[in-house]
Amino acid sequence: MTNSNYGSVDKRGCGYSKDDFLPEESFTNWGSYVQALRDTKTRLKDRVLSRSSDQLELHGIRDRSQHQMKKSLNWFDLVWFGIGAVMGAGIFVPTGEATKNLAGPAVLLSYVISGTAALLSVLCYSEFSVEIPVAGGSFAYLRVELGDFVAFIAAGNILFEYVVSGAGVARSWTSYFATLCNHKPDDFRINVSSLAEGYNHLDPIAVVILLVICAGASLSTKGSSQFNSIMTIIHLVVMVFILVVGLTQANLANYSNFAPYGARGVLKAAAMLFFAYVGFDGIATLGEEVKNPGRDIPIGLIGSMVVTITIYCLLAGTICLMQPFNQVDVNAPFTIAFQAAGMNWAKYIVAIGALKEMTTVLLASIISQAGYFTHIARTHMAPPFLAAVNEKTGTPVTATVVMVVANCTMAFFTSLDILANLVSIATLFVFSLVPLALLVRRYYVSGETPDRDRDKLILFLVLITLSSIGSGVFWEISENTWIGCIINAGVWFLATLGLNLTLKEARKPKVWGLPLMPWLPSASIAINVFIMCSIDGA
C-alpha cells in the first residue's frame, strides 16, 4: 500500500533527495522493506482492487507536480494538433509496407477498417477527456475505472506505443531526407553486419532530429502548438498537391487485382495501419493545458480524426492508381511513385512536405509522451522526480528528456517493419481497455450499484471480451470456415443486447456523453481485439 501523504516533487538545490526516487514508506529503511516483502500478498490484492477517483486525479494527483501546466490551448489548436500528430506518420510511414506486402490496392479498405476502429476509440476518449481533463490521458481513465493494476499494465503499453511510434517516424524522416538528396532510403544509415537483421541499419540522423525536437517541446507547449499549426497547414497543401498531380498519372488497370492477398491480407494491413492513427490520444493528455476542456477536447479529437481518415483513404487510393502495388516502395512510397512516373520535380515537393509533417508528428508525440509520463510519475508508478513541471516554461522538462532518450535508442537500431507491428499491438491493447472502462463508468458506481447489477455487468463484459477474442482467433486459425466467427459474433451481440436491456446507466455524463450506449464502446472493443488478432504471431 502506498503512502497517502506523498506530496509534490520537492527539489533540493541542484539535486534530488532519496524520496524523489523511492518515496514510499517501504523504502524508509531495511526493516520497512523486509516487512513490505512479507506483506506482498496483501499489498498485491490492494493494488489489484484499488481504484482512483475523478477528484483525486483532477486535484490530489495533479498537485504533486508542484507547478501547474499553463492553460493556453483552444479547440483550434487541438484540431491542428490532432491532424499534425497523426497524419504525417500515417500516410508516409506504413502505407508502402501495407500496400506492397499485405493488401495491394485493397489497402484503401484497410484504412477504412482501421479508421473506423480508431474513430470509435476517439468517441470513447472524448467522454473521458471531458470528465477527467488531466495529463495522464487514458492512464488516468483506466486508473479511475479499472484500478491501479490495469492502469500499470496500460502505462507500460502507452509508453511503449509512443516510444516505438516516435522511433518509426524518426527513421522514416531519414528515408525521406535521403530521397530528397537523391539517395536511396537506406543510404544515410550505417550498416553493421555483426548485429541481428532488422537492427543492423543504424540511424544517427533520426537521433539528431529527435534531440532538436526535444529542445522545442521543453520550451513551450503553446509555441510548439503554433509551430505545429503552421506546418500542418503547409502539409495539407502538399496533400492536395499529391492528390491532384498524382491522379494525372492514374491507371485504372492497377486496380484489376484489387485484393491479391485476400481478406486476411486486408485485415493484417488494417492491423499494421493502426500505426497510422497513433497520436490522436495525445490530445487527451493536453487536458490540463486546454482553456475549455468540455467544448474544446471533443471538437479537437473528433474533428481531427474525421479529416485524417478522409485524407488517408484518398491518398491510399491515389498511390495504387499511380503504380502497380508490387512496385510501391516500402520506405518512401510517394516520392518514389512520382520518380517512377518521370516527375522528379514533384518528388522534391512531396519529400519536403513529408519531412515537415513528420517533424510535427514527432513534436506532438514527444509532448504527449511527456504528459503521460508526468502523470504516471505523479502516481509513483515511476520515480516522482519525473513529474516535475518547470516553473518557468510550464512544461515537464525532465519527463520530456527521459522519453526522448528512449525514442533515440529505439530509432537508432530498429527497422520500420518491426516497429510498425509492435506499436499496433500496444495501441490496440490500450484502445480496447478504454471503451471497457467507459462501460464500467456508465454502469457501475462503487457504493451505489447493487451487487446483483455489478455481477451482471461483469458477466456481460466478460462475454463481450471473450467473444471478441474468439472471433479473432477463429479467423486466424480457420482457413475455410466462418462458423466460429459467426458464433462468437452472435455471443457478442447477445451480451451487448443483454447489457442494454437489463441494466440501467448508473452515471450520466456531466458535459458530453457518448451516444448509443452500450453499442459503440462494445463495438470498439470487438473491432480492436479482432484487428489485434490479425497481427503476425511473432
Secondary structure, 3 states (H helix, E strand, C coil): CCCCCCCCCCCECCECCHHHCCCCHHHCCHHHHHHHHHCHHHHHHHHHHCCCCHHHHHHHHHHHHCCCCCCCECHHHHHHHHHHHHHHHHHHCCHHHHHHHHHHHHHHHHHHHHHHHHHHHHHHHHHHHHHCCCCCCHHHHHHHHCCHHHHHHHHHHHHHHHHHHHHHHHHHHHHHHHHHCCCCCCCCCEECCCCCCCCCEECHHHHHHHHHHHHHHHHCHHHHHHHHHHHHHHHHHHHHHHHHHHHCCCCHHHHCCCCCCHHHHHHHHHHHHHHHHCCHHHHHHHHHHECCHHHHHHHHHHHHHHHHHHHHHHHHHHHHHHCCHHHCCCCCHHHHHHHHCCCHHHHHHHHHHHHHHHHHHHHHHHHHHHHHHHHHHHCCCCCHHHHCCCCCCCCCHHHHHHHHHHHHHHHHHCCHHHHHHHHHHHHHHHHHHHHHHHHHHHHCCCCCCCHHHHHHHHHHHHHHHHHHHHHHHHHHHCCCCCHHHHHHHHHHHHHHHHHHHHCCCCCCCCCCCCCCCCHHHHHHHHHHHHHHCCCCCC
